Amino acid sequence: MQYFTWKLMSEINSSDPEVVAKAQRTWDRNVAGYEKQLELLLEHFSEHQQRFWRDHAYHLHDGTVFQITLGDALETDVPVVLSRSPGSGVAIDVTDGTGAWLYELKYAGIEAIDARLRGAAGSFDGTLLERWLYSELTGEGPVAYRHSILFSTGSELSVVFKRFSHSRKKLARSR
């Protein structure tokens, strides 16, 4: 995470008003800087993908991660023996913060997967990656991108990728 770090989140939630005020000023500067660099990156994405990164990605705040899948041939419906692997991929299933929508995020052309796992106080039943806090999309070299995700425990997951797709479906409300 470059813009929305665990340290900054901790400072915003400090009991010291001076620390909070300083962190809020940093947060505001970081939001402006992030949005500026994001607009430059989005020129390389389709309109559908641009809408996700501009609009839908913000709705994942406080979402619940149901599954993170790493592997080869994620695009196939049934495990098969392939003569040539289509390459490694990552898929993340996460609800939005309201629990109304389920998003499936797919990354291909994987160059790196970085994880920093923390079990912070307040984690949900010992999970490290359940509650999505913030995420950011940044450039990674001339043709790759990094999607970094900060979880409520302080854990971070970053996927460096060349291709991205997403889908979403409305979830039925339980009574």
Beta strands, then each sheet from edge to edge (+ up, - down):
strand 1: 65-72
strand 2: 88-95
strand 3: 101-108
strand 4: 112-116
strand 5: 132-139
strand 6: 145-151
strand 7: 156-161
strand 8: 163-170
sheet 1: 1+ 2- 3+ 8-
sheet 2: 4+ 7- 6+ 5-
end
